[in-house]
Amino acid sequence: MGVLDDKRQELEKYEFMMGVPRGRLAVAMDVLTDALIMVGQHGVYCQSARQPGKPAMDIQVVMKGITDAKELISSVMEEIRKQKQSAAAAGL
């Protein structure tokens, strides 16, 4: 079973509201957010020996990667929205 089957209800909801590309990106953002939460919770228990109060370095790297991916997806969603608005304004 693939992600399209696993997330069918969420995909249908977001694709209806935002269109297929932005809807799928929105679901990807949700998946990344869930992963970020889980990694963050793990980071509470796996503290860095060198930097007390901070997660272990590998957890910091994973959290940064997920956060960066979310930022990129968000920028793509915004660009698609702008293109759609421009096309609507131009009467296309």
Secondary structure, DSSP 4 states (H G I P E B T S, - for coil): --HHHHTHHHHHHHHHHH-HHHHHHHHHHHHHHHHHHHHHHHHHHSB-SSSTTSB-HHHHHHHHHHHHHHHHHHHHHHHHHHHHHHHHHTT-
